[in-house]
C-alpha cells in the first residue's frame, strides 16, 4: 500500500528535497499550499508530515510557537508522524566540539532557546516525531543558504568568501543525502521511540578543504557591513547572533544513525561540493533529475 507524505514548505530547500526523496522512494506526496490549502483537511489520510515551514529569523519568536501548535494539532488529529529538520543551534556556544544525541541543549541565545523550546514542545505533546539534526546545507540549486549566497557567490570570478576562519572544521549536510536518510527513517518509524532525535553527520570540512575542492584560494567574508546594517535590517542582528558557529570547531557524531541505517551510502564530499557550486562553475550546465551534472 502506497504511503503518503504531506510536505509543509514544499518550495523551500528542505521541503523541496524531501518531496523529491519521498517520490523517488515510491511514496505519494502532497505539497501543501498555504494560500489555498487547509491544514486539518490536508492531513487526512497522510502517514507523515514534513515540517518544512521556516519563518525568517526575525519572526521566530512570534511564529515558531504558533506553527508548532498547528503542526502538533494536525498530527494529533491524523495520527501522522512529524519529521523535523533539526539544527545545531540548540547546543550553544559552550558546547563540546563533537555533538551527539546526548549533548545537552544548553543554548542561551534567543534563536537557540526558541529551537530548544520547540523540540521540547513536540516531545511533551506525545506526537510521534523524528528529528534529524544536521549542520549547514549544501543544495543542488541556489536556495538562499550560506554556501550559495555568500561562500561561492562570486566563484566564477575566482572569489571564495568564507564567513569564519578557514582552518576550522564544521559540519555540512548534502540535502539530497540527508533527505534520503530521513525517508528511510520514516519507513521505519514504527520501530523508533515516539520521540526520536538523531544526528546526521554529513561532512566535517574546513573552508580550506572546501576551497581546495573548488580549485580556488580560501578568502574570508567581512562581517562589518552586517554590523552597520543592524539599525536598518531586522535580519542583521539574528545573523550576527549565530556568528559563533563559524568560529567554533564542531562536528556531528552520526554513529547512532549509521547503526540504524547500515546500508545508507552518502555522496562523496567532493561530488557534493562541486554539485552545489555547479551554478557558478558552469552556469549553462543543465539540471538532470533535480541535480546539476558536473
Secondary structure as UniProt FT lines:
FT   STRAND          4..8
FT   TURN            9..11
FT   HELIX           13..24
FT   TURN            25..26
FT   STRAND          28..31
FT   TURN            34..36
FT   HELIX           39..42
FT   TURN            43..45
FT   STRAND          48..51
FT   HELIX           57..59
FT   HELIX           60..78
FT   STRAND          81..86
FT   HELIX           89..91
FT   TURN            93..94
FT   STRAND          98..99
FT   TURN            101..102
FT   HELIX           110..125
FT   STRAND          129..133
FT   STRAND          136..138
FT   HELIX           147..151
FT   TURN            152..154
FT   HELIX           155..157
FT   STRAND          161..162
FT   TURN            166..167
FT   STRAND          170..174
FT   HELIX           175..187
FT   HELIX           189..191
FT   STRAND          195..199
FT   STRAND          203..205
FT   HELIX           207..214
FT   STRAND          219..220
FT   HELIX           224..229
FT   TURN            230..232
FT   HELIX           234..241
FT   TURN            242..243
FT   HELIX           244..247
FT   STRAND          251..252
FT   HELIX           255..260
FT   TURN            262..263
FT   HELIX           269..276
FT   HELIX           278..281
FT   TURN            283..284
FT   STRAND          287..288
FT   TURN            289..290
FT   STRAND          291..292
//
